[in-house]
Amino acid sequence: MNTVLTIVAKIEAKPEAIDLVKTELIKLIQPTRAEQGCIAYDLHQDNQSPEIFLFFEKWESRELWQAHMNNDHLKAYMEAVDGAVANFTLNEMSEVPESA
């Protein structure tokens, strides 16, 4: 049985590139939500530090998430924001059940 994979991706835009990075991140939402295995793909922007964005993602399996990582729309995003991102952190996580 496959385990649901949660991804938390933190993107920190360079101050002069906040609008560019935000625009390009928004472009990822619809095509990613249409991908096989995508359960949730939600973008957030920090209220106090607008250069910080966070994607909260849920995938049916790690394999389907890896397929997402090789899609053309993600490659286009990487090219569009080349040099505009100051820091990027990605965590692969599993939900902790209420009773262990």
C-alpha positions in Angstrom: 0.0 0.0 0.0 1.3 3.4 -0.9 1.5 6.1 1.7 0.3 9.6 1.1 3.3 12.0 0.7 3.1 15.5 2.0 5.5 18.1 0.6 6.2 21.4 2.2 8.2 23.6 -0.2 9.5 27.0 1.0 10.5 29.5 -1.7 12.2 32.7 -0.7 12.3 35.3 -3.5 14.9 37.9 -3.8 13.3 41.2 -2.7 13.4 42.7 -6.2 11.8 39.6 -7.7 8.8 39.0 -5.4 6.2 39.8 -8.2 8.0 37.6 -10.8 8.3 34.6 -8.5 4.7 34.9 -7.3 3.4 35.1 -10.9 5.4 32.1 -11.9 4.3 30.1 -8.8 0.7 30.8 -9.5 1.1 29.5 -13.0 2.0 26.1 -11.5 -1.2 25.6 -9.6 -3.8 24.6 -12.2 -1.6 22.2 -14.3 -0.3 20.6 -11.1 -3.7 20.1 -9.6 -4.7 18.3 -12.8 -1.8 15.8 -12.5 -2.3 12.2 -11.6 -1.9 11.6 -7.9 -2.2 15.3 -6.8 -4.5 15.5 -3.8 -3.7 19.1 -2.7 -1.4 21.8 -4.1 -1.9 25.1 -2.2 0.3 28.2 -2.4 0.7 30.6 0.6 2.5 33.9 0.9 3.8 35.1 4.3 1.8 38.1 5.6 4.8 39.8 7.3 7.5 38.7 4.8 6.0 38.8 1.3 9.2 37.3 -0.2 8.4 34.0 1.5 6.1 31.5 -0.3 5.0 28.1 0.9 3.5 25.2 -1.1 1.6 22.6 0.9 1.2 19.6 -1.3 -0.3 16.1 -0.9 0.4 13.3 -3.3 -1.0 9.8 -3.6 2.6 8.4 -3.7 6.2 9.5 -3.9 6.4 8.1 -7.4 3.6 10.3 -8.7 5.2 13.3 -7.0 8.5 12.5 -8.7 6.7 12.4 -12.0 5.4 15.9 -11.2 9.0 17.1 -10.6 9.9 16.2 -14.2 6.9 17.9 -15.9 7.3 20.7 -18.4 5.5 23.3 -16.4 7.9 22.9 -13.5 10.9 23.1 -15.9 9.4 26.3 -17.4 9.1 27.7 -13.8 12.7 26.9 -13.1 13.9 28.7 -16.2 11.6 31.7 -15.6 12.8 32.3 -12.0 16.5 31.5 -12.6 18.4 33.9 -10.4 15.3 35.3 -8.7 15.1 32.8 -5.8 17.3 33.5 -2.7 16.5 30.2 -0.9 14.5 27.0 -1.5 13.8 24.3 1.1 11.8 21.2 0.4 10.6 18.7 3.0 9.1 15.3 2.2 6.8 14.4 5.1 4.3 11.8 6.3 1.3 12.6 8.4 1.5 11.5 12.0 -1.6 9.5 13.0 -3.6 10.6 16.1 -3.0 7.2 17.7 0.3 5.5 17.2 
